[in-house]
Amino acid sequence: MGCEEPYPGSMFGNFIVNIGASATNIAVGYPINFQVNISGPIYNSVWNFGDGTIVSNQPYISHTWLAISNYPVILTAYNDGYPAGQSVTNFINVYQPTVFYVVTTNPAPVAPYDTWAKAATNIQNAVNVAIPGSLILVSNGVYQTGSQKSSDGGTNRVAVTQAVTVQSVNGPGVTTINGGNVMRCAYVTNGAVLSGFTLTSGNTPTGGGIYCASTNAFVENCLITRNTATTGAAYSGTFSNCTISYNSAYDGGGVVECTLNNCQIVGNTATYNGGGIYGGIMNNCLIASNSAVDYGGGVYCVSGYPAVLNSCVISNNTANTFAGAGGGGVFNDSSSTPYFYRAISFTNCILNNCTLTRNIAYGYGAGAVNAELNNCVISSNQVSSGAGGGVESGSLNNCTLIGNFASTGGGADGEEIFFIDKLSGLQIPVISNCVLVANVAYQGAGANYSILNQCTILQNTNTGGYYGGAGASDSTLNSCLIISNYANYYSISSPGYGGGAYYCNLTNCVLAYNIAFTNGGGAYNSTLVNCTVTANAAGRGGGVYDCVNYSSILYYNTGGDYYSSNSLYPLNYCCTSLMPTNGFRNITGAPLFVNAAAGNFQLQPNSPCINSGNNAYISTPTDLAGNPRIVGGTVDIGAYEYQSPTSVLSYAWLQQYGLPTDGSVDYANLNGTAFNVYQDWVAGLNPTNSASVLAMLMPTATNNVHGITVTWQSVSGISYNLLRSTNLPAFTTIQSSIVGQTNTTSYKDTSATNNFPYFYRVSVLAP
């Protein structure tokens, strides 16, 4: 699940193996629930239950023993660093319990109810005479008489107040505990087990159907349905293979703070928050068709009630009653402080290997809000009139977001809550190693107000209504592929801008095959550093429109590789088909991709883009492929760094003068000046022309009360440092980063106003 699959040959590193078990003592014929607890990379795990049963790759599993013994349960995990595996062993004691019996129609019950003929007629009577560790077998029927107080103060039809197992003979289809809508159905204490019942028509403030003393109380194979409460039809406890359906509460319509294994939580409702679940741990569960008026149609968590979901399906849940409703599938409300000023803890709500699909929210975050999602699939979720079709805020790793819809941020959004994390100063959500595909929105169909790292943003569509950004809008993208996104025309005021990116900051990205109906097929009003923008299309600025471009390739775009409405949008150290009038050190030679037709935009060995960028713009140590960003001493132009250059100089510069790129002339002196070829390149000079030199010219004034104007022979776009001395040979920099002008550049030294002799020199730093 998610966008990466582990496989042998790629899994190395240390890992720790542990077993989670619901009990260590169990009666013959009754199951124990087990959970794999492994930290670190593995590709296989194997259970051995000590009775000949061996099972592979089951993170959550139940097992039943049929004979008395002390059984070793062994869990072994494997990766390529540990081909023989690492193991851990737990021992399970299986015993034969004392048995008591219950038959609702027995005409002659006789305590202690130790045979079917003497069976009790209500469950509570049998519980009251049982001893710890015993088994109470319950025959078919509806148990709707009797009552018992429990330690929480509630009134229960059945209160299992000691560590016994209460088990129906033939399951929940024919065995019911009915609260009569006036009391709770059941209470279960620590160490006790309730198995095989339908619990219905319970009504009490907390745990309308069932209340457990803690998660050390166990409920198995039960149907908990049509109960009412203020908080949770089921409260606390560990539930296995249960169905919790069509219950209602103010908060936590289904369950509150429970551990659920292989359960179905379906059709529950909450007047406020958490239609299905309010906090807890869920493993291999189906959470479907639940609804909340406020937040968290499927799952709600808040400080003090965290949630962890492993391998769950969260589908068709709704938070859809009013305009502010959020989190159709999952909602993490991590603080009680005013919403727009809180610091969000995503780890308060964690989803691993889950599917979130077809959930609906009226306001925002149809799939999930403020959650940490790892290896999840978020698909076909929909916000009726707000933001974040797939997710609103949160942290996503190795996830797939597909086919989600919202007004803004079809796949992911961070604007609806707030887009600055008050603790870290980062935009949220943070989306890493994810695929965002076929999402739809009026703006930011793939993502809006997000940080995206190493993501693929593919075939997302803006349907109009706002401005643009089919791939991403108002976001930061690092080492991403932005491919085949479409910003459609909606109206004159919503014309379809930025097929790939709209008002974004992009580094080491490829933008290809994107379309904008009007302007900026690849990007609109964005900043691009070391990006490759190719094969995009728009009415104007097929590559980019009004963007700041550094060390980027803009080539083979329809509607023009770039359009700049004014000098605020330069191209510096870029490769493009027409030489820009706004910017410097650009080149026009074809970038020479390895195989553009196949989508391989890495550089051929003779590409002019090699070593032709500017190191000052670099902010990351690796390129889009994860390779070192600088190999030849100077960064390449574009998203990919050529990994085996033979020269340390710009290939475009060498090719301009007909010089070889094999490194043979890098340090040769070809024009008889004081500079070799490398120094000529740094200074922007012509290595084949002896008149092309870096030289100081005569100052225009000496010993002037207004200072001295210093002039030197220069090249447009080169950055110069001016140094001065009044006592040779020591020089001090008096001004750095002076942008050179065509032919000559001048600088006025206003501090040179006395009778000292002044000596000047100019230096140039390598790109």
C-alpha positions in Angstrom: 0.0 0.0 0.0 1.3 3.5 -0.8 3.8 4.3 -3.5 6.7 2.1 -2.6 6.9 -1.7 -2.2 9.6 -3.4 -0.1 11.3 -6.3 -1.8 14.3 -8.6 -1.2 17.6 -7.1 -2.3 16.8 -3.6 -1.2 16.2 -4.0 2.6 19.2 -3.5 4.9 19.7 -2.1 8.4 19.1 -3.0 12.0 15.6 -3.7 13.2 13.9 -4.7 16.5 11.3 -7.4 16.8 8.6 -7.6 19.6 5.2 -9.3 20.0 2.1 -7.6 21.2 -0.4 -10.1 22.8 -3.9 -9.6 24.2 -3.2 -12.1 27.0 -0.6 -14.6 28.2 -3.1 -17.0 29.9 -6.1 -18.4 27.9 -8.6 -21.2 28.2 -8.6 -24.1 25.7 -10.5 -23.2 22.6 -10.3 -19.4 23.0 -8.3 -17.0 20.9 -5.5 -14.6 21.7 -4.9 -11.6 19.4 -1.3 -10.9 18.4 0.4 -7.9 16.8 3.8 -7.6 15.1 5.8 -4.7 16.6 8.8 -4.2 14.4 10.9 -1.0 14.0 13.3 -1.0 11.1 13.3 -2.4 7.5 12.1 -6.0 6.9 10.7 -7.8 3.9 9.2 -10.9 5.6 7.9 -12.1 9.0 6.9 -15.5 10.2 4.7 -16.6 13.2 5.2 -20.0 14.8 2.6 -20.8 17.4 4.2 -23.9 18.9 1.4 -26.2 17.9 2.5 -26.8 14.3 0.8 -23.6 13.0 3.2 -21.4 10.9 1.9 -18.2 9.2 3.8 -15.5 7.2 3.4 -11.8 6.8 0.4 -11.2 9.1 0.9 -8.1 11.2 -2.3 -8.8 13.1 -3.5 -12.3 13.8 -5.6 -14.4 16.2 -4.8 -17.9 17.3 -6.6 -20.6 19.3 -5.0 -23.7 21.0 -7.0 -26.9 21.5 -4.9 -28.6 24.2 -3.5 -27.6 27.6 0.2 -26.6 27.5 2.7 -23.8 27.8 3.2 -22.8 24.2 6.2 -20.8 22.8 5.0 -18.2 20.3 8.0 -17.2 18.0 8.0 -14.2 15.7 10.9 -14.1 13.2 11.6 -11.2 10.8 14.0 -11.0 7.9 15.9 -8.5 5.8 18.9 -8.6 3.5 21.2 -7.8 6.4 19.8 -10.6 8.5 19.0 -13.4 6.0 18.7 -15.9 8.9 16.3 -13.6 10.6 15.9 -12.3 14.2 13.4 -13.8 16.6 11.5 -13.1 19.8 9.6 -15.6 21.9 6.5 -15.2 24.2 5.0 -18.0 26.2 1.2 -18.6 26.3 -0.3 -20.7 29.1 -3.3 -22.6 27.9 -5.5 -24.1 30.7 -8.8 -25.9 31.2 -11.2 -23.6 33.0 -14.1 -24.2 35.5 -17.3 -23.9 33.5 -20.7 -22.3 34.5 -23.9 -22.3 32.4 -26.7 -19.9 31.4 -30.0 -20.8 29.6 -32.7 -18.1 29.6 -35.5 -20.6 29.5 -34.2 -23.1 32.1 -37.2 -23.9 34.4 -35.1 -25.0 37.4 -31.9 -23.0 37.8 -29.7 -24.2 40.7 -26.6 -22.4 42.0 -23.7 -22.7 41.3 -25.0 -23.4 37.8 -22.3 -25.9 37.0 -24.3 -28.1 34.5 -26.7 -27.3 31.7 -29.5 -28.8 33.8 -28.8 -26.3 36.6 -28.0 -23.4 34.4 -28.8 -19.8 35.5 -31.5 -17.9 33.6 -29.6 -14.6 33.5 -26.0 -14.0 32.9 -25.4 -11.8 36.0 -26.3 -14.7 38.4 -23.7 -16.9 36.8 -21.1 -14.1 36.9 -21.8 -13.6 40.6 -20.9 -17.2 41.6 -18.0 -17.7 39.2 -14.4 -17.8 40.2 -11.5 -15.9 38.5 -10.3 -17.8 35.4 -13.6 -19.6 34.9 -15.7 -19.9 31.8 -19.4 -19.0 31.6 -21.2 -20.5 28.6 -24.4 -18.8 27.5 -27.1 -20.4 25.4 -29.3 -18.8 22.7 -31.7 -16.1 23.7 -32.4 -12.4 24.5 -31.1 -11.5 27.9 -33.1 -8.4 28.9 -33.7 -8.8 32.7 -31.7 -8.0 35.7 -29.3 -5.1 36.5 -26.0 -4.5 38.2 -24.1 -1.4 39.2 -20.4 -1.2 38.1 -17.5 0.8 39.6 -18.0 3.6 37.1 -21.4 4.3 38.6 -23.4 3.0 35.6 -26.3 0.5 35.6 -25.7 -2.5 33.4 -27.7 -5.5 32.3 -24.6 -7.5 32.8 -21.5 -6.5 34.8 -18.6 -8.8 34.4 -16.8 -7.7 37.6 -14.1 -10.4 37.8 -11.6 -12.0 35.4 -13.8 -14.6 33.8 -14.8 -15.4 30.2 -18.4 -15.0 29.3 -19.0 -16.7 26.0 -22.1 -17.4 23.9 -22.5 -20.9 22.5 -23.7 -20.0 19.1 -22.6 -16.4 18.5 -24.1 -12.9 18.2 -26.8 -13.9 15.7 -28.8 -15.8 18.3 -27.5 -14.4 21.6 -28.4 -10.8 22.7 -27.9 -8.6 25.7 -30.6 -5.9 25.6 -30.4 -2.7 27.7 -34.1 -1.8 27.0 -33.0 1.8 26.3 -32.8 2.4 30.0 -29.4 1.0 31.0 -26.0 -0.1 29.6 -25.8 -3.6 28.1 -22.5 -4.7 29.6 -19.6 -3.7 31.8 -16.3 -5.7 31.5 -13.5 -5.5 34.1 -9.8 -6.0 33.6 -8.8 -9.5 32.6 -12.3 -10.4 31.7 -13.6 -11.5 28.2 -17.0 -11.0 26.7 -17.4 -13.1 23.5 -20.1 -13.8 20.9 -23.0 -11.4 21.8 -25.2 -8.8 20.2 -25.4 -5.7 22.5 -28.3 -3.5 21.7 -30.6 -0.8 23.0 -28.2 0.3 25.7 -28.5 3.8 27.0 -26.2 5.5 29.5 -23.9 8.6 29.5 -20.6 6.8 28.8 -20.4 3.5 26.9 -24.1 3.1 26.0 -23.5 -0.4 24.7 -20.5 -1.5 26.7 -18.0 0.0 29.1 -14.6 -1.6 29.7 -12.4 -0.9 32.7 -9.3 -0.5 30.4 -7.8 -2.0 27.3 -7.0 -5.0 29.4 -10.7 -5.9 29.2 -11.5 -7.9 26.1 -14.5 -8.1 23.8 -14.6 -10.6 20.9 -16.9 -11.5 18.1 -19.6 -9.2 19.2 -22.2 -7.0 17.4 -22.7 -3.7 19.2 -25.6 -1.9 17.5 -28.3 0.8 18.0 -27.1 2.0 21.4 -27.1 5.6 22.6 -24.8 7.6 24.9 -23.3 11.0 25.5 -19.8 9.5 24.9 -19.4 6.3 22.9 -21.5 3.3 22.4 -18.4 1.4 23.4 -15.9 2.9 25.8 -12.3 1.6 26.4 -11.4 -2.1 26.1 -9.8 -4.2 23.4 -12.2 -5.4 20.7 -11.5 -8.2 18.2 -13.5 -9.3 15.2 -16.5 -7.1 16.3 -19.0 -5.0 14.4 -20.0 -1.6 15.9 -22.8 -0.3 13.9 -25.7 2.3 13.9 -25.0 3.7 17.3 -25.2 7.4 18.3 -23.6 9.7 20.8 -22.7 13.4 21.2 -19.0 12.5 20.8 -17.7 9.2 19.5 -20.8 7.7 18.0 -19.2 4.2 17.7 -16.3 3.8 20.1 -14.2 6.0 22.5 -10.6 5.2 23.4 -10.7 1.6 22.4 -8.2 -0.8 20.8 -9.8 -2.4 17.8 -8.5 -5.5 15.9 -10.2 -6.7 12.7 -13.4 -4.8 13.5 -16.0 -3.0 11.4 -17.2 0.4 12.6 -20.1 1.2 10.3 -23.0 3.7 10.2 -22.5 5.4 13.6 -23.3 9.1 14.2 -22.0 11.8 16.4 -23.9 15.0 17.2 -20.5 16.8 17.5 -17.2 14.9 16.9 -16.1 11.5 15.9 -18.9 9.7 14.1 -17.2 6.4 14.2 -14.3 6.6 16.6 -13.0 9.0 19.2 -9.3 8.2 19.9 -7.8 4.8 20.3 -5.8 2.2 18.3 -7.2 0.5 15.2 -5.6 -2.5 13.4 -7.0 -4.0 10.2 -10.4 -2.3 10.6 -13.1 -1.0 8.3 -14.4 2.4 9.3 -17.3 3.2 6.9 -20.4 5.3 6.5 -20.1 7.1 9.8 -21.0 10.7 10.2 -20.3 13.7 12.5 -22.0 17.1 12.5 -18.8 18.9 13.4 -15.4 17.1 12.9 -14.1 13.6 12.1 -16.9 11.7 10.4 -14.9 8.5 10.7 -12.2 9.2 13.3 -11.7 12.1 15.7 -8.7 12.6 18.0 -7.7 15.4 20.3 -5.0 16.0 23.0 -5.5 13.2 25.6 -7.3 11.0 23.0 -4.7 10.2 20.3 -5.4 7.8 17.5 -3.2 5.3 15.7 -4.6 3.4 12.7 -2.7 0.5 11.0 -3.9 -1.2 7.8 -7.4 0.3 8.0 -9.9 1.2 5.4 -11.7 4.5 6.1 -14.5 5.0 3.5 -17.7 6.9 2.9 -17.6 8.8 6.1 -19.0 12.4 6.3 -18.4 15.6 8.2 -20.9 17.5 6.2 -23.5 19.3 8.1 -22.2 22.9 8.3 -19.8 25.1 6.4 -16.9 24.6 8.9 -17.2 20.8 9.2 -13.8 19.1 8.5 -12.2 15.7 8.4 -14.7 13.5 6.6 -12.4 10.5 7.2 -10.1 11.6 10.0 -9.7 14.8 12.1 -6.9 15.6 14.5 -7.8 18.4 16.9 -4.6 18.6 18.8 -5.2 21.6 21.1 -7.9 23.4 22.9 -6.4 26.8 22.1 -8.1 29.0 19.5 -7.9 27.2 16.2 -5.9 29.6 14.1 -3.2 30.1 16.8 -2.4 26.5 17.8 0.7 24.5 17.2 -0.3 21.3 15.6 1.1 17.9 16.6 0.6 15.5 13.7 1.8 12.6 15.8 -1.4 12.9 17.8 -3.0 11.0 14.9 -1.0 8.5 12.9 -2.2 6.4 10.0 0.0 3.6 8.6 -0.8 1.6 5.5 -4.4 2.8 5.4 -6.8 3.5 2.6 -9.0 6.7 2.8 -11.6 6.7 0.1 -14.9 8.4 -0.8 -15.1 10.4 2.4 -16.9 13.8 2.3 -16.5 17.0 4.3 -18.4 20.2 3.8 -15.7 22.5 4.9 -12.2 21.0 4.5 -10.0 17.9 4.6 -12.4 15.2 3.2 -9.8 12.4 3.7 -7.9 13.6 6.7 -7.0 16.8 8.7 -3.8 17.4 10.6 -2.8 13.7 10.5 0.5 11.9 9.9 0.0 9.5 7.1 2.6 6.8 6.1 2.2 4.5 3.1 -1.4 5.4 2.7 -3.8 5.7 -0.3 -6.1 8.7 -0.3 -8.6 8.5 -3.1 -11.9 9.9 -4.4 -12.5 12.0 -1.3 -14.5 15.3 -1.8 -14.9 18.6 -0.1 -18.3 20.1 -1.0 -17.3 23.8 -0.9 -13.9 24.2 0.7 -10.2 23.0 0.6 -8.2 19.9 0.9 -10.0 17.2 -0.9 -7.5 14.5 0.0 -5.9 16.1 3.1 -5.9 19.4 4.9 -2.6 20.0 6.7 -0.6 17.1 8.1 2.5 15.1 7.2 2.5 12.6 4.4 5.2 10.0 3.5 5.1 7.5 0.7 1.4 8.1 0.0 -0.7 8.2 -3.1 -3.4 10.9 -3.5 -5.6 10.1 -6.4 -8.9 11.4 -7.7 -9.8 13.8 -4.9 -11.8 17.0 -5.3 -12.0 20.4 -3.5 -12.4 24.1 -4.4 -8.6 24.6 -3.6 -6.1 21.9 -3.0 -7.8 18.9 -4.6 -5.1 16.5 -3.4 -3.7 18.4 -0.4 -4.1 21.9 1.2 -2.6 23.9 4.0 -4.4 27.2 3.6 -7.8 26.5 5.2 -6.3 26.1 8.7 -3.2 28.3 8.5 -0.2 28.0 6.3 2.6 28.8 8.8 3.4 26.3 11.5 3.9 28.5 14.5 6.7 26.3 15.9 8.9 25.5 12.9 8.0 28.4 10.6 7.3 26.0 7.7 4.4 25.8 5.4 2.1 22.8 6.0 1.3 20.1 5.0 4.7 18.5 4.3 4.4 15.9 1.6 7.4 13.6 0.9 7.9 10.8 -1.6 4.2 10.9 -2.6 2.3 10.6 -5.9 -0.5 13.2 -6.5 -2.5 12.1 -9.5 -5.8 13.0 -11.2 -7.0 15.3 -8.5 -9.3 18.2 -9.4 -9.8 21.7 -8.0 -10.5 25.2 -9.0 -7.0 26.1 -7.8 -4.1 23.9 -6.8 -5.6 20.7 -8.1 -2.6 18.6 -6.9 -1.6 20.7 -3.9 -2.2 24.2 -2.4 -0.1 25.9 0.3 2.1 22.8 0.8 5.7 21.7 0.9 6.4 18.8 -1.5 9.6 16.9 -1.5 10.5 14.2 -4.0 6.9 13.9 -5.2 5.3 13.1 -8.6 2.5 15.5 -9.5 0.7 14.0 -12.5 -2.5 14.7 -14.5 -4.2 17.0 -12.1 -6.8 19.4 -13.5 -8.0 22.9 -12.6 -11.6 23.1 -13.7 -11.7 26.9 -13.3 -13.3 29.2 -10.8 -10.1 30.8 -9.4 -6.8 31.3 -11.1 -4.6 28.3 -11.7 -1.9 25.9 -10.6 -3.2 22.6 -11.8 -0.1 20.8 -10.4 0.5 23.1 -7.4 -0.2 26.6 -6.2 1.4 28.7 -3.5 3.7 25.9 -2.6 7.3 24.9 -2.2 8.5 22.0 -4.4 11.9 20.3 -4.0 13.0 17.6 -6.5 9.6 16.9 -7.9 8.2 15.7 -11.2 5.3 17.9 -12.4 3.9 16.2 -15.4 0.8 16.6 -17.7 -1.3 18.8 -15.5 -3.9 21.1 -17.0 -5.1 24.6 -16.0 -8.4 25.1 -17.8 -10.2 28.3 -18.8 -13.2 29.3 -16.7 -13.8 33.0 -17.3 -12.0 36.2 -18.0 -11.3 36.6 -14.3 -10.3 32.9 -14.0 -8.5 32.3 -17.2 -6.4 29.2 -16.4 -2.8 30.1 -15.4 0.1 27.9 -14.4 -0.5 24.4 -15.7 2.3 23.0 -13.6 2.8 25.6 -10.9 1.2 28.9 -9.8 3.0 31.2 -7.3 5.4 28.5 -6.2 9.1 28.1 -5.3 10.6 25.2 -7.2 14.1 23.6 -6.9 15.5 20.7 -8.8 12.1 20.0 -10.5 11.0 18.8 -14.0 8.0 20.5 -15.4 6.9 18.8 -18.6 3.8 18.3 -20.8 1.8 20.7 -18.6 -0.9 22.9 -20.3 -2.4 26.3 -19.3 -5.2 27.6 -21.4 -3.9 31.2 -21.1 -0.5 31.8 -19.5 2.4 29.8 -18.0 2.1 26.2 -19.2 4.9 25.1 -17.0 4.8 27.8 -14.3 3.2 31.1 -13.6 4.7 33.8 -11.3 7.0 31.4 -9.6 10.7 31.1 -8.7 12.6 28.3 -10.4 16.1 27.1 -9.4 17.8 24.3 -11.3 14.6 23.2 -12.9 13.9 21.7 -16.3 10.9 23.2 -18.1 10.1 21.5 -21.4 7.3 20.3 -23.7 4.7 22.5 -21.9 2.1 24.7 -23.7 0.1 27.9 -23.2 -1.3 30.8 -25.1 1.7 32.9 -23.8 4.7 31.7 -21.9 4.4 28.0 -22.7 7.3 27.3 -20.5 7.0 30.1 -17.8 5.2 33.3 -17.5 6.5 36.1 -15.2 8.9 33.8 -13.3 12.3 34.3 -11.8 14.6 31.7 -13.3 18.0 30.6 -12.1 20.2 27.9 -13.6 17.2 26.4 -15.3 16.4 24.8 -18.7 13.5 26.3 -20.6 13.3 24.7 -24.0 10.9 23.1 -26.5 7.8 24.7 -25.1 4.8 25.7 -27.2 3.8 29.4 -26.9 7.3 30.5 -26.0 9.8 29.2 -23.6 9.4 32.2 -21.3 7.5 35.5 -21.1 8.6 38.4 -18.8 6.4 41.4 -18.6 9.1 43.5 -16.8 12.6 43.3 -15.3 11.3 41.7 -12.1 11.3 38.3 -13.9 14.9 37.7 -15.2 16.6 34.6 -16.5 20.1 34.1 -15.1 22.4 31.3 -16.0 19.6 29.6 -18.0 19.4 27.6 -21.2 16.6 28.7 -23.5 16.0 28.9 -27.2 16.1 32.8 -27.5 18.6 34.9 -25.7 16.7 36.9 -23.0 17.2 40.7 -22.8 16.5 40.5 -19.1 19.2 38.6 -17.2 22.8 37.4 -17.7 25.1 34.4 -18.5 22.3 32.6 -20.4 22.9 30.2 -23.2 20.8 29.3 -26.3 22.2 26.0 -27.4 19.9 22.9 -27.3 20.2 21.2 -23.9 20.8 17.8 -25.4 18.6 15.6 -23.2 19.3 11.8 -23.1 15.9 10.9 -24.5 13.3 13.6 -24.3 10.7 11.5 -26.2 10.9 8.9 -23.4 10.8 11.5 -20.7 14.5 11.2 -19.8 15.7 14.8 -19.3 19.1 14.0 -18.0 22.0 15.5 -19.9 24.1 13.9 -22.7 28.0 14.0 -22.2 28.3 17.0 -24.6 25.4 19.1 -23.2 26.2 22.8 -23.1 24.3 22.9 -19.7 27.2 21.0 -17.9 29.0 23.3 -15.5 27.1 26.3 -16.8 24.9 27.2 -13.8 25.7 29.3 -10.7 26.6 27.8 -7.4 25.2 30.7 -5.5 21.7 29.7 -6.2 22.1 26.1 -4.8 20.2 25.2 -1.6 20.2 21.4 -1.8 23.1 18.9 -1.9 21.5 16.5 -4.4 19.8 16.8 -7.8 16.4 15.4 -8.8 17.9 11.9 -9.2 19.4 12.0 -5.7 23.0 12.4 -7.1 25.5 15.0 -5.9 24.4 18.5 -7.1 27.9 19.7 -7.9 30.4 17.3 -9.6 32.6 19.4 -11.9 33.1 22.3 -9.5 30.2 24.3 -11.0 26.5 23.3 -10.9 24.9 22.2 -14.2 21.8 24.0 -15.6 18.6 22.0 -15.1 17.2 19.5 -12.7 19.8 16.8 -13.3 23.6 16.9 -12.7 25.8 15.2 -15.2 27.9 12.9 -13.0 31.2 12.5 -15.0 32.2 15.8 -16.6 35.7 15.9 -18.1 36.2 19.6 -17.8 35.7 21.9 -14.8 34.6 24.8 -17.1 31.2 25.6 -18.6 30.7 23.4 -21.6 28.6 26.1 -23.3 31.4 28.6 -22.8 34.1 26.2 -24.2 31.9 25.3 -27.2 31.2 29.0 -27.9 35.0 29.4 -28.6 35.4 26.1 -30.4 37.4 24.6 -27.5 37.3 21.0 -26.4 35.3 19.9 -23.3 37.7 17.1 -22.4 39.7 19.2 -19.9 42.8 19.4 -22.1 42.8 23.2 -22.3 41.3 24.1 -19.0 44.5 25.6 -17.6 46.2 26.5 -20.9 47.1 30.1 -21.9 45.8 30.5 -25.4 45.8 34.2 -25.9 49.1 35.3 -24.4 47.4 37.3 -21.5 48.1 36.9 -17.8 45.0 34.6 -17.5 44.7 30.9 -18.4 41.5 29.5 -19.9 40.0 28.8 -16.5 40.6 32.3 -15.4 39.2 33.7 -18.6 36.0 31.7 -18.0 35.7 33.0 -14.4 36.1 36.6 -15.6 33.9 36.1 -18.6 36.6 36.9 -21.1 37.4 35.6 -24.6 40.2 33.0 -24.2 41.2 33.3 -27.9 41.4 37.2 -28.0 44.5 38.8 -26.5 42.6 42.1 -26.1 40.0 40.5 -23.8 41.4 41.3 -20.4 40.3 42.3 -16.9 42.1 45.6 -16.5 41.8 48.7 -14.3 41.4 52.1 -16.1 42.6 55.5 -15.0 40.5 57.0 -12.1 38.6 60.1 -13.0 39.7 62.1 -10.0 42.5 62.0 -7.4 42.6 63.6 -3.9 39.0 64.8 -4.5 36.8 65.9 -1.6 34.0 63.8 -3.1 36.0 60.6 -3.4 37.5 58.7 -6.3 35.6 57.0 -9.2 37.3 53.7 -10.0 36.7 52.2 -13.5 37.6 48.8 -14.9 37.2 46.9 -18.1 34.2 44.6 -17.5 31.7 42.0 -18.8 28.0 42.4 -18.4 26.6 40.2 -15.7 29.9 39.3 -14.0 30.0 39.9 -10.3 33.0 41.9 -9.2 34.7 42.7 -5.8 36.6 46.0 -5.4 39.6 46.0 -3.1 41.7 49.0 -1.8 45.0 49.5 -0.2 46.7 52.5 1.4 49.7 50.5 2.5 50.8 47.8 0.0 50.7 44.9 -0.2 47.7 44.5 2.1 44.3 45.0 0.4 40.8 45.2 1.9 37.5 44.6 0.2 35.5 47.9 0.1 32.5 46.6 -2.0 31.5 43.1 -3.1 29.0 41.8 -5.7 29.2 44.7 -8.0 27.3 43.7 -11.1 29.3 44.3 -14.2 28.2 46.4 -17.1 29.0 46.1 -20.8 32.6 47.2 -21.6 33.3 49.1 -18.4 32.0 49.4 -14.8 32.6 52.2 -12.4 32.4 52.6 -8.6 32.7 55.7 -6.6 34.9 55.3 -3.4 33.4 58.1 -1.3 35.7 57.4 1.6 38.8 58.3 -0.5 38.9 62.0 0.4 42.3 62.7 2.0 45.9 62.9 0.8 46.7 59.2 1.1 47.8 57.3 -2.0 45.1 54.7 -2.9 45.7 51.5 -4.8 42.8 49.4 -6.2 42.3 46.0 -7.6 39.2 44.0 -8.9 38.5 40.3 -8.3 36.0 37.9 -9.7 34.6 34.8 -8.0 33.9 31.6 -9.9 30.2 31.0 -10.7 
